[in-house]
Amino acid sequence: MWQLAAKWTQKLPAEMAHDTAVFALSHGFAPIADQILLPVQAAGLAFDNPLGLAAGFDKNAVASQGAIRLGFGFTEVGTITPLPQAGNPKPRLFRLPEDGAVINRYGFNSKGMRVARNNLRKIEHRRGIIGVNIGANKEAKDRVADYYKAAHYLSAEADYLTVNISSPNTPGLRDLQHEAHIKAVLEAAIKGRDEAIAHADARPAVFVKLAPDMETDDLFAAMDASAQAGVAGFILTNTTITRPDSLNSIYRDEAGGLSGQPLARRALEVLSDAAGHLKRSGAPDLVLIGAGGISTAEHAYARILAGADLLQLYTALALNGPYVVAEILRQLKALVIADGASAVSEIKGVFASPEKALLHAAHIARIAAKKSGNN
Ligand SMILES: Cc1cc2nc3c(=O)[nH]c(=O)nc-3n(C[C@H](O)[C@H](O)[C@H](O)COP(=O)(O)O)c2cc1C
């Protein structure tokens, strides 16, 4: 029934389908998945499983509990800006199903941090881990100050905070990733958090979310500056402004960030580069959250082999419907077992190259498929 409902919403204009899905999840009209336990400890938090809902689906923090019921181990609300803002003119969301992709140029449409905090406070029996993704208002005179404000206002409601400086849809925002600015932005967010929460033990970890479109040297410089500022980890990656030649959809040249399948390879490479850099720089405890084009258990497995502690997806949910979450988790658990491991942490980062991670994931997927065929 839910798959049918999801198919039906695919016939609606893209943004209306998104709004309908958010409404459904926020009002409990969604399937309840059997809980699949694949525990992960990261940044001082205990996740039931490593798969989370990426930012951008639940911009005003109304649907976190519905998302957790789909099977996600965690969910990231936002991006939330200090002040309400409308975002870009419509249409600003495009489905490219033939490419397994989406292009969006929402531009941080947000009801603002006050509404988001009220919504988070209204949750009665909070389940799952909730990350709060913060951004700056488009018209803000001082964008760094916006990160301080949002972190200060929202920290008490967050299990972790994500500083989003990688959306391509707010002009100039990505410049904050430059090593000349990133430390100031992150220090502002961390100061906001620390001034809001007196006890160090109760403070949400701060992650920074980066774009897939950076040169490797710039990525490493941004990571080093972030580590100096005191972040707990990195979300890699946000959407891409590139347009691979493989895209077939008539929407391929729409402006905005491309997500889904065509981003998978690049996001894996960035994650793998980042994992190598952390190892080399003696900071293997920093957390890596892999996002970008994850739509199967095999993708998810390769991302962990390449160094991810945790994973996020969004586009696969938008294109494939709500059962994709439990299906990926069920199969991911089967892959971990087929590989002779008992926990995700045992396979994390065992391959330094993306190719090897992909090959091994494909190999284990074949073994797991044979096993389940024999049962
Ligand atoms: C419609 C849409 C809106 C998004 N909005 C945000 C956002 O507000 N903040 C953010 O950090 N990322 C946002 N993202 C990026 C996702 O969180 C994710 O990093 C990216 O889409 C790659 O994952 P995916 O290929 O599984 O979708 C958005 C993505 C999509 C498709």
The ligand as an SDF file (V2000), in Angstrom:
LIG
                    3D

 31 33  0  0  0  0  0  0  0  0999 V2000
   15.7460   18.1510   -2.6920 C   0  0  0  0  0  0  0  0  0  0  0  0
   17.0190   18.2040   -1.9240 C   0  0  0  0  0  0  0  0  0  0  0  0
   17.1980   19.1790   -0.9600 C   0  0  0  0  0  0  0  0  0  0  0  0
   18.3760   19.2360   -0.2130 C   0  0  0  0  0  0  0  0  0  0  0  0
   18.5060   20.1850    0.7560 N   0  0  0  0  0  0  0  0  0  0  0  0
   19.6130   20.1620    1.5540 C   0  0  0  0  0  0  0  0  0  0  0  0
   19.7170   21.0670    2.6370 C   0  0  0  0  0  0  0  0  0  0  0  0
   18.8250   21.8700    2.9130 O   0  0  0  0  0  0  0  0  0  0  0  0
   20.8450   21.0120    3.3770 N   0  0  0  0  0  0  0  0  0  0  0  0
   21.8600   20.1160    3.1400 C   0  0  0  0  0  0  0  0  0  0  0  0
   22.8520   20.1030    3.8730 O   0  0  0  0  0  0  0  0  0  0  0  0
   21.7660   19.2320    2.1240 N   0  0  0  0  0  0  0  0  0  0  0  0
   20.6720   19.2400    1.3430 C   0  0  0  0  0  0  0  0  0  0  0  0
   20.5610   18.3270    0.3190 N   0  0  0  0  0  0  0  0  0  0  0  0
   21.6940   17.4030    0.0520 C   0  0  0  0  0  0  0  0  0  0  0  0
   21.4920   16.0360    0.7090 C   0  0  0  0  0  0  0  0  0  0  0  0
   21.4350   16.1530    2.1010 O   0  0  0  0  0  0  0  0  0  0  0  0
   22.6040   15.0570    0.3040 C   0  0  0  0  0  0  0  0  0  0  0  0
   23.8300   15.5320    0.8190 O   0  0  0  0  0  0  0  0  0  0  0  0
   22.7450   14.8950   -1.1870 C   0  0  0  0  0  0  0  0  0  0  0  0
   21.4950   14.9240   -1.8210 O   0  0  0  0  0  0  0  0  0  0  0  0
   23.4490   13.5780   -1.5740 C   0  0  0  0  0  0  0  0  0  0  0  0
   22.7300   12.4570   -1.1160 O   0  0  0  0  0  0  0  0  0  0  0  0
   21.6820   11.6500   -2.0580 P   0  0  0  0  0  0  0  0  0  0  0  0
   22.3540   11.4250   -3.3760 O   0  0  0  0  0  0  0  0  0  0  0  0
   21.3850   10.3870   -1.3130 O   0  0  0  0  0  0  0  0  0  0  0  0
   20.4890   12.5130   -2.1890 O   0  0  0  0  0  0  0  0  0  0  0  0
   19.3960   18.2740   -0.4470 C   0  0  0  0  0  0  0  0  0  0  0  0
   19.2010   17.2890   -1.4140 C   0  0  0  0  0  0  0  0  0  0  0  0
   18.0410   17.2340   -2.1510 C   0  0  0  0  0  0  0  0  0  0  0  0
   17.8610   16.1470   -3.1720 C   0  0  0  0  0  0  0  0  0  0  0  0
  1  2  1  0
  2  3  1  0
  2 30  2  0
  3  4  2  0
  4  5  1  0
  4 28  1  0
  5  6  2  0
  6  7  1  0
  6 13  1  0
  7  8  2  0
  7  9  1  0
  9 10  1  0
 10 11  2  0
 10 12  1  0
 12 13  2  0
 13 14  1  0
 14 15  1  0
 14 28  1  0
 15 16  1  0
 16 17  1  0
 16 18  1  0
 18 19  1  0
 18 20  1  0
 20 21  1  0
 20 22  1  0
 22 23  1  0
 23 24  1  0
 24 25  2  0
 24 26  1  0
 24 27  1  0
 28 29  2  0
 29 30  1  0
 30 31  1  0
M  END
$$$$
